[in-house]
Amino acid sequence: MVHTKITERHGYHVLQVKDKQTGKYKQVFKSKKVSEVNHKKVELQKNSIKAQAALSQKTIVNTYKDFALDKIAMAEHPQSGMRLKSVSHYFSFWKNWINPYFPKDLLLNEITVPVMDQFFLDIKKASCTHKQANLIVKSFYTFKKWCIEQQYTTELGVMLSYKVKNRPVLKDPVTANMLPKKTVMINRPEVKKLFKHLMPTDQNPSVWLKFAVVVTLAFTGLRLGELRALRWDRIDWIFGKITINQAVVEGVIKDQVKADGSFDTIKMHSALFRVLSIWKSIQSKYYTPRKMPLVFASLKFVHETVPLADKTINDWLKIAYQDLGFAKIEVVKNSSGGKSHTRTVANKFKGCVSKTFRHFAATSLTDAQAGNEILTDNFIKGQIRHKDIKLTKGLYGDHSDLDPSGERAVAEQQALDGAFPNLIDMEALDEN
């Protein structure tokens, strides 16, 4: 049942509906006539009852299938920013595990913890690997978000809060721990080779875009979604800082502000400062006269502000890695006549090809910490933007915002530059 209330405001009768997620009331209708507001209230309540009646017939099997097909349809849209490969596994999960092992008549509101435990026990007995089982659990988190969008939340029961780490059935039978993601870090000589390989020789915007993206990843350790959402107005050119408060999530730029309303600010390496300033100049010429707010907007959409697709960035890196002997890829043509895609045959770097730079940035800072009073645990935690320094080196500290104009700031800049020494040929860069 929808929760409503009627208030009076500035001579109007205002109908408000309670948001199920936030618990706050939002205005949906207003009128000077109280009879019209009451009529609207009754109408909303009737629609709510009808919706609940319809939902009571929703089964987990059919609803998950709808979710999987909807994700595939979204990925097929050319401007979604989603890869079909990254969402097609949802349908595979439904076909191989959800449909065969969940009772066909099991309703969404009948999902309980014992039901979920039994499901995962059954699929593991049926040769579902530990890794697959945990991926299916993670898919339920995405399923949850989709269900919220479809307003199915009241019918999902405890399935949506199923705690993966607390379920013995999902523990690794050997290690009794969740399988960690393995990412092999790119090292300093490899990064230097990569920069040299991608170094522009003219002002070609496509070449400069690739170079600027990779340099930013390596010097900041930004998550791919954060990098894709980065705006020019978030860069402080006076104090050499970048504010991180947005990210691309499933093709949409969303605010990523902390619960206390704050946001993350990091310092720029001097080389990154120079690269971004050159790229800004080149980009502004390419998009003239239109103002371009995104730092790394797609060059395919000159008249629109469209973030780079994560697939595009990863494909750039795969090709560069192959050129340098770090990986081997092949281009696979779509049999249906669609776009071709790259397939990794061999790759030195396990895990996401862009994520390895985040490891590189964190490791570079911690390796340079010895004997340097500036590169404190707090400073490194602030640069990498971990909630807990334990994620970086097993310690904890609270990052404090220091005066950006003082002597401390100069020392911080020098320490930051020293943690990433001589990765870019600055003389060659300035020749552009």
C-alpha positions as CSV (number, residue, x, y, z in Angstrom):
1,M,0.0,0.0,0.0
2,V,1.3,3.4,-1.0
3,H,1.8,5.8,2.0
4,T,0.4,9.3,1.5
5,K,-0.2,12.5,3.4
6,I,-1.9,15.8,2.6
7,T,-0.4,19.1,3.8
8,E,-1.2,22.8,3.2
9,R,1.4,25.1,1.7
10,H,1.0,28.6,0.4
11,G,-2.8,28.3,-0.1
12,Y,-2.5,24.9,-1.8
13,H,-3.4,21.4,-0.6
14,V,-0.3,19.2,-1.4
15,L,-0.4,15.4,-1.8
16,Q,2.8,13.7,-0.9
17,V,3.9,10.1,-1.3
18,K,6.5,8.3,0.8
19,D,9.5,7.0,-1.0
20,K,10.1,3.4,-0.1
21,Q,13.9,3.7,-0.3
22,T,14.6,7.0,1.5
23,G,11.5,7.1,3.7
24,K,11.0,10.7,2.7
25,Y,7.8,12.2,1.4
26,K,7.7,13.7,-2.1
27,Q,5.1,16.0,-3.7
28,V,3.1,14.4,-6.5
29,F,0.1,16.6,-6.8
30,K,-1.3,19.9,-5.5
31,S,-4.5,21.9,-5.9
32,K,-6.4,24.7,-4.2
33,K,-9.3,22.3,-4.0
34,V,-9.1,19.7,-1.3
35,S,-11.6,17.5,-3.2
36,E,-9.2,17.2,-6.1
37,V,-6.3,16.2,-3.9
38,N,-8.4,13.6,-2.1
39,H,-9.6,12.2,-5.5
40,K,-5.9,11.9,-6.5
41,K,-5.1,10.2,-3.3
42,V,-7.8,7.5,-3.8
43,E,-6.6,7.0,-7.4
44,L,-3.0,6.4,-6.2
45,Q,-4.2,3.9,-3.6
46,K,-6.3,2.0,-6.2
47,N,-3.4,1.8,-8.6
48,S,-1.1,0.6,-5.7
49,I,-3.6,-2.2,-4.8
50,K,-3.7,-3.3,-8.5
51,A,0.1,-3.3,-8.7
52,Q,0.4,-5.4,-5.6
53,A,-2.1,-7.8,-6.9
54,A,-0.1,-8.2,-10.1
55,L,3.1,-8.6,-8.3
56,S,1.7,-11.3,-6.1
57,Q,1.8,-13.5,-9.3
58,K,5.5,-12.7,-10.1
59,T,7.7,-15.8,-9.9
60,I,11.5,-15.6,-9.4
61,V,12.1,-17.6,-12.6
62,N,10.1,-15.4,-14.9
63,T,11.2,-12.1,-13.3
64,Y,14.9,-13.0,-13.4
65,K,14.4,-13.8,-17.1
66,D,12.8,-10.5,-17.7
67,F,15.7,-8.8,-15.9
68,A,18.3,-10.7,-18.1
69,L,16.6,-9.9,-21.3
70,D,16.1,-6.2,-20.3
71,K,19.9,-5.9,-19.6
72,I,20.7,-7.4,-23.0
73,A,18.3,-5.0,-24.8
74,M,19.9,-2.0,-23.0
75,A,23.4,-3.2,-24.0
76,E,22.4,-3.4,-27.6
77,H,21.6,0.4,-27.6
78,P,24.6,2.1,-29.3
79,Q,24.8,4.9,-26.6
80,S,24.3,2.8,-23.5
81,G,28.0,2.5,-22.7
82,M,27.4,-1.1,-21.8
83,R,29.0,-4.1,-23.4
84,L,26.8,-7.0,-24.5
85,K,29.4,-9.4,-23.3
86,S,29.2,-7.9,-19.8
87,V,25.5,-8.5,-19.4
88,S,24.9,-11.7,-21.5
89,H,26.0,-13.8,-18.5
90,Y,22.7,-12.9,-16.8
91,F,20.8,-14.9,-19.3
92,S,23.3,-17.8,-19.1
93,F,22.7,-17.8,-15.3
94,W,19.0,-17.9,-15.9
95,K,19.2,-20.7,-18.5
96,N,21.7,-22.9,-16.7
97,W,20.9,-22.4,-13.0
98,I,17.9,-20.1,-12.2
99,N,15.3,-21.8,-14.4
100,P,16.3,-25.4,-13.8
101,Y,16.8,-25.2,-10.0
102,F,14.3,-22.7,-8.7
103,P,10.7,-24.1,-8.4
104,K,8.7,-22.7,-11.4
105,D,5.8,-21.5,-9.1
106,L,8.0,-19.9,-6.5
107,L,6.8,-16.3,-6.0
108,L,9.1,-13.4,-5.3
109,N,7.5,-12.8,-1.9
110,E,8.2,-16.5,-1.0
111,I,11.9,-16.1,-1.1
112,T,13.5,-16.9,2.2
113,V,17.1,-17.5,3.4
114,P,16.5,-21.3,3.6
115,V,15.2,-21.2,0.1
116,M,18.3,-19.3,-1.1
117,D,20.7,-21.6,0.8
118,Q,19.0,-24.7,-0.7
119,F,19.2,-23.2,-4.2
120,F,23.0,-22.7,-3.9
121,L,23.5,-26.1,-2.3
122,D,21.6,-27.7,-5.2
123,I,23.5,-25.9,-8.0
124,K,26.9,-26.6,-6.4
125,K,26.0,-30.3,-6.2
126,A,25.1,-30.1,-9.9
127,S,28.7,-29.1,-10.8
128,C,28.3,-25.3,-10.5
129,T,31.7,-24.1,-9.5
130,H,32.4,-22.0,-6.4
131,K,33.3,-19.1,-8.7
132,Q,30.1,-19.4,-10.7
133,A,28.0,-19.6,-7.5
134,N,29.5,-16.4,-6.2
135,L,29.0,-14.6,-9.5
136,I,25.3,-15.6,-9.4
137,V,25.0,-14.1,-5.9
138,K,26.5,-10.9,-7.2
139,S,24.0,-11.0,-10.1
140,F,21.2,-10.8,-7.5
141,Y,22.6,-7.5,-6.3
142,T,22.1,-6.1,-9.8
143,F,18.8,-7.9,-10.0
144,K,17.8,-6.1,-6.8
145,K,18.6,-2.6,-8.4
146,W,16.5,-3.6,-11.4
147,C,13.6,-4.7,-9.3
148,I,13.7,-1.4,-7.4
149,E,13.4,0.4,-10.7
150,Q,10.4,-1.9,-11.6
151,Q,8.9,-1.2,-8.1
152,Y,9.0,-4.9,-7.1
153,T,10.7,-4.3,-3.8
154,T,7.8,-5.1,-1.5
155,E,7.6,-8.6,-3.0
156,L,11.2,-9.7,-2.8
157,G,11.5,-10.7,0.8
158,V,14.9,-11.4,2.3
159,M,16.5,-12.5,-1.0
160,L,17.5,-9.0,-1.7
161,S,19.5,-8.8,1.6
162,Y,21.1,-12.2,1.3
163,K,24.5,-11.9,2.9
164,V,27.0,-13.7,0.8
165,K,29.9,-13.8,3.2
166,N,27.7,-15.2,6.0
167,R,26.5,-18.2,4.0
168,P,28.6,-21.4,4.6
169,V,27.3,-23.0,1.4
170,L,29.2,-20.4,-0.6
171,K,32.5,-20.8,1.2
172,D,35.4,-22.2,-0.8
173,P,35.7,-25.9,0.2
174,V,39.5,-25.7,0.3
175,T,40.2,-22.3,1.7
176,A,36.9,-21.6,3.5
177,N,37.2,-18.0,2.1
178,M,35.6,-16.1,-0.8
179,L,37.7,-16.3,-3.9
180,P,39.5,-13.0,-4.3
181,K,39.9,-11.2,-7.6
182,K,43.4,-11.5,-8.9
183,T,44.9,-8.5,-10.7
184,V,48.6,-8.4,-11.7
185,M,50.0,-5.0,-11.5
186,I,51.8,-3.3,-14.4
187,N,55.3,-2.3,-13.3
188,R,57.3,1.0,-13.8
189,P,59.4,-0.1,-16.9
190,E,56.2,-1.4,-18.5
191,V,54.3,1.9,-17.8
192,K,57.2,3.9,-19.2
193,K,57.2,1.7,-22.4
194,L,53.5,2.2,-22.7
195,F,53.7,6.0,-22.4
196,K,56.4,6.1,-25.0
197,H,54.4,3.9,-27.3
198,L,51.3,6.1,-27.0
199,M,53.1,9.4,-27.0
200,P,51.5,11.7,-29.6
201,T,53.6,13.1,-32.4
202,D,51.1,15.7,-33.5
203,Q,47.8,17.1,-32.3
204,N,45.6,14.3,-33.6
205,P,42.7,14.3,-31.1
206,S,42.2,10.5,-31.2
207,V,45.8,9.9,-30.3
208,W,45.8,12.5,-27.6
209,L,42.6,11.1,-26.1
210,K,44.2,7.7,-25.7
211,F,47.4,9.1,-24.2
212,A,45.6,11.4,-21.8
213,V,43.3,8.5,-20.6
214,V,46.2,6.1,-19.9
215,V,48.4,8.8,-18.2
216,T,45.5,9.8,-15.9
217,L,44.8,6.2,-14.9
218,A,48.5,5.6,-14.1
219,F,49.1,8.7,-12.1
220,T,45.8,8.8,-10.2
221,G,44.5,5.3,-9.9
222,L,41.0,6.5,-10.7
223,R,38.4,3.8,-11.1
224,L,37.2,3.5,-14.7
225,G,33.7,4.9,-14.0
226,E,35.2,7.9,-12.1
227,L,37.6,8.7,-15.0
228,R,34.8,8.5,-17.6
229,A,32.7,10.9,-15.6
230,L,35.4,13.4,-14.9
231,R,34.5,17.0,-15.8
232,W,36.8,19.9,-16.6
233,D,35.2,22.1,-13.9
234,R,36.4,19.5,-11.3
235,I,40.0,20.3,-12.0
236,D,41.6,23.1,-10.0
237,W,44.4,24.4,-12.2
238,I,45.7,26.9,-9.6
239,F,46.3,24.3,-6.8
240,G,46.7,21.3,-9.1
241,K,43.9,19.2,-7.7
242,I,41.1,17.0,-9.0
243,T,37.7,16.6,-7.3
244,I,36.2,13.1,-7.6
245,N,32.4,13.2,-7.0
246,Q,30.8,11.4,-10.0
247,A,31.1,8.1,-11.8
248,V,29.5,6.4,-14.8
249,V,27.3,3.6,-13.6
250,E,25.6,1.4,-16.2
251,G,26.1,4.1,-18.8
252,V,24.7,6.9,-16.7
253,I,26.7,9.6,-14.8
254,K,25.8,9.5,-11.1
255,D,26.8,11.5,-8.1
256,Q,29.2,9.6,-5.8
257,V,29.0,11.7,-2.7
258,K,29.8,10.3,0.8
259,A,27.1,10.0,3.5
260,D,28.5,13.1,5.2
261,G,28.1,15.1,2.0
262,S,31.8,15.4,1.4
263,F,33.8,14.4,-1.7
264,D,37.3,13.3,-2.6
265,T,40.1,15.7,-3.7
266,I,43.4,14.4,-5.0
267,K,46.6,16.2,-6.1
268,M,47.9,16.0,-9.6
269,H,51.3,14.8,-10.6
270,S,53.2,17.6,-12.5
271,A,53.4,15.5,-15.7
272,L,49.6,14.8,-15.5
273,F,49.0,18.5,-15.1
274,R,50.9,19.2,-18.3
275,V,49.2,16.3,-20.3
276,L,45.7,17.4,-19.3
277,S,46.4,21.1,-20.1
278,I,47.6,20.1,-23.6
279,W,44.6,17.8,-24.1
280,K,42.2,20.5,-23.0
281,S,43.6,22.8,-25.6
282,I,43.3,20.1,-28.4
283,Q,39.8,19.0,-27.3
284,S,38.5,22.6,-27.3
285,K,39.7,23.0,-30.9
286,Y,38.1,19.7,-31.9
287,Y,34.7,20.6,-30.4
288,T,34.8,24.4,-31.3
289,P,32.6,26.3,-30.7
290,R,30.7,23.9,-28.3
291,K,31.8,23.8,-24.7
292,M,32.8,20.3,-23.7
293,P,32.3,19.6,-19.9
294,L,33.7,16.0,-19.9
295,V,37.4,15.5,-19.9
296,F,37.2,12.2,-21.7
297,A,34.1,12.5,-23.9
298,S,33.7,10.1,-26.9
299,L,35.0,11.6,-30.1
300,K,32.2,9.8,-32.0
301,F,29.6,12.3,-30.7
302,V,31.0,15.7,-31.5
303,H,27.6,17.4,-30.8
304,E,26.8,15.5,-27.7
305,T,28.4,15.0,-24.3
306,V,28.8,11.2,-24.2
307,P,31.3,9.5,-21.9
308,L,33.9,7.1,-23.4
309,A,32.7,3.5,-23.2
310,D,34.7,1.3,-20.8
311,K,35.0,-1.2,-23.6
312,T,36.7,1.4,-25.8
313,I,39.3,2.1,-23.1
314,N,40.0,-1.5,-22.5
315,D,40.3,-2.3,-26.2
316,W,42.9,0.6,-26.5
317,L,44.9,-1.0,-23.8
318,K,44.6,-4.5,-25.2
319,I,45.9,-3.3,-28.6
320,A,48.8,-1.4,-27.0
321,Y,49.7,-4.4,-24.8
322,Q,49.8,-6.6,-27.9
323,D,52.0,-4.0,-29.7
324,L,54.4,-4.1,-26.7
325,G,54.3,-7.9,-26.3
326,F,52.4,-7.8,-23.0
327,A,49.3,-9.6,-24.5
328,K,48.0,-11.3,-27.6
329,I,44.5,-10.5,-29.0
330,E,42.5,-11.3,-32.1
331,V,39.7,-9.4,-33.7
332,V,36.5,-11.5,-34.0
333,K,33.9,-10.6,-36.6
334,N,30.3,-10.7,-35.6
335,S,28.6,-13.4,-37.7
336,S,25.3,-11.4,-37.8
337,G,27.1,-8.5,-39.5
338,G,27.4,-6.3,-36.4
339,K,30.5,-4.7,-35.0
340,S,33.6,-6.8,-34.6
341,H,35.2,-7.2,-31.1
342,T,38.5,-8.1,-29.6
343,R,39.2,-11.4,-27.9
344,T,42.1,-11.8,-25.5
345,V,44.2,-14.9,-26.4
346,A,46.9,-14.3,-23.8
347,N,47.3,-11.5,-21.3
348,K,50.1,-10.9,-18.8
349,F,47.8,-8.9,-16.6
350,K,45.0,-10.9,-15.0
351,G,41.7,-9.2,-14.2
352,C,40.5,-5.9,-15.7
353,V,43.1,-4.4,-18.0
354,S,42.5,-0.9,-16.7
355,K,42.3,-1.8,-13.0
356,T,46.0,-2.7,-13.0
357,F,46.8,1.0,-13.0
358,R,45.1,1.5,-9.7
359,H,47.4,-1.1,-8.2
360,F,50.3,0.6,-9.9
361,A,49.4,4.0,-8.4
362,A,48.9,2.7,-4.9
363,T,52.1,0.6,-5.0
364,S,54.2,3.5,-6.4
365,L,53.1,5.7,-3.4
366,T,53.7,3.1,-0.8
367,D,57.1,2.1,-2.2
368,A,58.2,5.7,-2.1
369,Q,57.0,6.2,1.5
370,A,60.2,4.9,3.2
371,G,62.1,7.9,4.7
372,N,59.6,10.4,3.3
373,E,57.7,12.3,6.0
374,I,55.3,13.7,3.5
375,L,54.0,10.5,2.1
376,T,52.2,9.6,5.2
377,D,49.5,6.9,5.5
378,N,46.9,9.6,5.6
379,F,48.2,11.2,2.4
380,I,48.3,7.9,0.5
381,K,44.9,6.9,1.7
382,G,43.6,10.3,0.5
383,Q,45.2,9.9,-2.9
384,I,44.0,6.4,-3.5
385,R,40.6,7.2,-1.8
386,H,40.4,4.0,0.2
387,K,38.0,4.1,3.1
388,D,40.5,2.2,5.1
389,I,44.3,2.3,4.7
390,K,44.3,-1.4,5.4
391,L,43.2,-1.8,1.8
392,T,46.5,-0.2,0.8
393,K,49.1,-1.4,3.4
394,G,47.5,-2.8,6.5
395,L,47.3,0.4,8.5
396,Y,44.6,3.0,9.2
397,G,44.5,6.8,9.1
398,D,42.2,9.7,8.5
399,H,43.0,11.9,5.6
400,S,43.1,15.6,6.5
401,D,42.8,18.4,4.0
402,L,45.9,20.6,4.3
403,D,46.3,24.2,3.2
404,P,46.8,23.9,-0.6
405,S,48.8,27.2,-0.7
406,G,51.4,26.6,2.0
407,E,54.8,25.1,2.2
408,R,53.3,21.7,3.0
409,A,51.5,21.7,-0.4
410,V,54.8,22.3,-2.2
411,A,56.4,19.4,-0.3
412,E,53.4,17.2,-1.1
413,Q,53.7,18.0,-4.8
414,Q,57.5,17.2,-4.8
415,A,56.8,14.0,-2.9
416,L,54.0,13.0,-5.3
417,D,56.2,13.7,-8.4
418,G,59.0,11.7,-6.8
419,A,56.8,8.6,-6.4
420,F,56.4,8.4,-10.2
421,P,59.9,9.5,-11.5
422,N,60.7,9.9,-15.2
423,L,57.8,8.0,-16.7
424,I,57.2,10.6,-19.4
425,D,59.7,12.3,-21.7
426,M,58.6,15.8,-21.0
427,E,60.8,17.4,-23.7
428,A,59.1,15.2,-26.3
429,L,55.7,16.0,-24.9
430,D,56.3,19.8,-25.1
431,E,57.3,19.4,-28.8
432,N,53.6,18.8,-29.6
